Amino acid sequence: MNFGLIIIGDEILSGKRADKHLPKAIELLAARGLSLAWARYVGDDPERITADLRDAFDAARRGDVVFSCGGIGATPDDHTRQCAARALGVPLALHPQAAELIRERMRDVAREQGTPYEPDRPDNVHRLNMGTFPQGAAIIPNPYNKIPGFSVGDVHFVPGFPVMAHPMIEALLD
């Protein structure tokens, strides 16, 4: 079995943020007697992301396990969810379990801030986009803030923030 890693984000390629995913993936795999077979870096260009994800899904069909870090949030530069759906030729759909986890997180934040939870407030409605995945995807629990990642077969999508991504990858490996 081969393991691959895709790291997505202009902030990595520009040097604004140092990549912590590659060394951590190597460490997590090595702790289990496994090794990384390949890795790719890609900026926030939707066409390039889609092409790399097409390659990742092809690799998974041949038996690879692929981790993709970054681009699954709800900001304008986050394209990974849409690109994954495009690479698979399937529509995006709000995952019901992801939606409930996101709502739970929003309720937690409102409670922590001492404000009422307003589900119909535009920013809260927008946050549900983080639970819109390629149709048929499964969620990956996020122990840090409950906002899930997703898997399609053996291609696993986690956030770009190491504090979230690394425990999620570790759980998938275990």
Backbone torsions as a table, in degrees:
resi	resn	phi	psi	omega
1	MET	NA	131.2	177.1
2	ASN	-101.8	146.5	176.4
3	PHE	-115.9	134.7	178.4
4	GLY	-124.2	159.8	-178.1
5	LEU	-138.5	131.6	173.4
6	ILE	-119.1	129.1	179.9
7	ILE	-117.4	119.8	-171.5
8	ILE	-112.7	131.9	171.4
9	GLY	148.2	130.3	175.5
10	ASP	-59.1	-33.1	-177.0
11	GLU	-63.0	-26.8	176.3
12	ILE	-77.5	-47.1	-176.8
13	LEU	-68.4	-28.8	-179.8
14	SER	-83.5	-13.8	-177.5
15	GLY	88.1	2.1	178.0
16	LYS	-66.0	-28.4	178.5
17	ARG	-135.5	134.5	179.0
18	ALA	-79.4	139.5	177.5
19	ASP	-73.2	126.1	175.3
20	LYS	-113.7	-4.9	-175.7
21	HIS	-75.3	-43.6	-177.4
22	LEU	-59.9	-52.7	-179.7
23	PRO	-63.9	-34.7	-179.6
24	LYS	-70.5	-40.1	177.7
25	ALA	-61.4	-43.4	177.9
26	ILE	-60.5	-44.8	179.9
27	GLU	-62.6	-47.3	-178.9
28	LEU	-63.4	-40.6	178.3
29	LEU	-68.0	-45.8	-178.3
30	ALA	-60.3	-35.8	179.0
31	ALA	-63.1	-17.1	-179.8
32	ARG	-111.4	13.0	179.9
33	GLY	73.7	23.7	-177.5
34	LEU	-117.7	169.1	178.0
35	SER	-143.3	158.9	178.5
36	LEU	-83.1	128.4	-179.2
37	ALA	-91.5	-30.3	-178.0
38	TRP	-160.5	158.0	177.0
39	ALA	-148.7	151.2	177.5
40	ARG	-138.6	144.5	171.1
41	TYR	-111.9	138.7	177.7
42	VAL	-144.7	140.6	177.9
43	GLY	-77.0	-168.0	-175.4
44	ASP	-87.6	30.9	178.3
45	ASP	-88.2	114.4	-175.9
46	PRO	-55.3	-38.4	-178.7
47	GLU	-65.6	-42.9	179.0
48	ARG	-68.0	-40.7	178.4
49	ILE	-61.0	-46.9	-179.6
50	THR	-59.1	-44.0	179.8
51	ALA	-63.5	-44.4	179.6
52	ASP	-66.2	-36.2	178.3
53	LEU	-71.5	-34.0	173.5
54	ARG	-58.1	-45.6	177.3
55	ASP	-61.6	-39.9	-179.7
56	ALA	-64.8	-43.3	178.5
57	PHE	-65.9	-36.9	174.8
58	ASP	-63.1	-43.6	178.6
59	ALA	-62.3	-40.1	179.1
60	ALA	-64.9	-36.4	177.1
61	ARG	-65.1	-24.4	177.1
62	ARG	-90.0	1.1	175.6
63	GLY	112.5	-2.8	178.2
64	ASP	-75.1	156.1	169.0
65	VAL	-111.5	129.1	-174.3
66	VAL	-123.9	134.4	173.3
67	PHE	-111.0	132.4	178.0
68	SER	-118.7	123.2	-177.9
69	CYS	-111.4	120.8	172.2
70	GLY	109.1	155.1	172.6
71	GLY	80.5	15.4	-178.5
72	ILE	-105.9	11.0	178.3
73	GLY	-79.3	-159.2	-176.9
74	ALA	-121.1	22.9	177.4
75	THR	-91.5	163.1	-175.5
76	PRO	-59.4	-25.4	-179.2
77	ASP	-90.3	3.0	179.0
78	ASP	-92.8	109.4	-175.0
79	HIS	-119.5	-2.6	-169.1
80	THR	-61.7	-42.8	-178.9
81	ARG	-60.5	-46.2	-179.3
82	GLN	-66.4	-40.1	-179.4
83	CYS	-67.6	-36.8	177.1
84	ALA	-63.0	-44.5	178.3
85	ALA	-61.9	-42.8	179.1
86	ARG	-63.0	-43.6	-179.2
87	ALA	-63.1	-31.3	-180.0
88	LEU	-88.9	-16.0	-176.9
89	GLY	72.5	33.4	179.1
90	VAL	-126.0	159.2	177.8
91	PRO	-78.7	163.7	170.5
92	LEU	-84.0	147.4	177.8
93	ALA	-147.3	142.2	175.9
94	LEU	-69.8	118.2	180.0
95	HIS	-76.1	123.0	-174.4
96	PRO	-58.7	-41.5	-179.7
97	GLN	-69.9	-38.1	176.6
98	ALA	-63.8	-42.5	179.3
99	ALA	-59.5	-42.7	-180.0
100	GLU	-67.1	-39.2	177.2
101	LEU	-64.6	-39.6	178.7
102	ILE	-66.5	-42.9	176.6
103	ARG	-62.4	-39.9	177.7
104	GLU	-60.9	-42.7	177.4
105	ARG	-63.0	-42.6	179.3
106	MET	-63.9	-38.3	176.4
107	ARG	-64.0	-42.2	178.2
108	ASP	-59.7	-46.0	-178.9
109	VAL	-63.4	-44.3	178.6
110	ALA	-60.2	-43.5	179.2
111	ARG	-62.5	-44.5	179.0
112	GLU	-62.1	-34.0	-178.5
113	GLN	-87.9	-5.6	-179.4
114	GLY	70.2	29.4	179.5
115	THR	-119.6	157.7	177.7
116	PRO	-71.0	146.4	174.4
117	TYR	-78.7	124.3	-179.4
118	GLU	-119.3	91.5	-174.5
119	PRO	-62.0	-25.8	-177.1
120	ASP	-93.1	0.8	176.7
121	ARG	-63.1	137.2	-174.0
122	PRO	-52.3	-40.2	-179.6
123	ASP	-68.2	-32.8	177.6
124	ASN	-72.2	-39.2	176.5
125	VAL	-62.1	-42.2	179.5
126	HIS	-61.4	-37.4	-179.1
127	ARG	-60.5	-26.8	178.5
128	LEU	-62.7	-19.9	176.8
129	ASN	-58.2	-26.7	179.2
130	MET	-68.2	-10.1	176.2
131	GLY	-106.3	11.1	177.7
132	THR	-93.7	111.2	-174.2
133	PHE	-123.3	167.2	172.6
134	PRO	-56.8	137.3	-179.1
135	GLN	-52.0	132.6	179.3
136	GLY	92.5	-2.2	-179.6
137	ALA	-70.2	154.2	173.3
138	ALA	-106.7	151.4	-179.0
139	ILE	-85.2	154.4	171.7
140	ILE	-114.1	116.6	-179.7
141	PRO	-60.9	144.4	179.1
142	ASN	-116.6	104.4	-177.4
143	PRO	-70.2	-14.5	-176.4
144	TYR	-77.5	-50.9	-176.1
145	ASN	-140.5	12.1	176.2
146	LYS	75.0	-11.0	-179.9
147	ILE	-76.3	110.6	-170.6
148	PRO	-76.0	157.3	164.6
149	GLY	-93.1	-166.6	-179.8
150	PHE	-150.3	157.6	176.8
151	SER	-126.0	143.3	168.2
152	VAL	-126.0	104.8	-173.7
153	GLY	60.6	-129.1	-178.8
154	ASP	-97.9	24.0	172.4
155	VAL	-112.4	119.9	-171.0
156	HIS	-117.3	129.5	-174.8
157	PHE	-112.1	120.9	-179.6
158	VAL	-126.2	163.3	179.7
159	PRO	-64.1	166.3	177.3
160	GLY	-79.8	-16.4	-179.2
161	PHE	-77.8	118.7	-177.2
162	PRO	-54.8	-37.0	-178.1
163	VAL	-59.9	-25.8	177.0
164	MET	-96.5	-47.7	-172.5
165	ALA	-63.0	-44.7	-172.3
166	HIS	-65.7	-44.5	174.9
167	PRO	-63.8	-32.0	179.6
168	MET	-68.4	-43.6	177.6
169	ILE	-63.7	-43.1	179.5
170	GLU	-59.9	-43.2	178.3
171	ALA	-62.8	-40.5	178.6
172	LEU	-63.9	-40.4	179.9
173	LEU	-67.2	-35.9	-179.9
174	ASP	-73.9	NA	NA
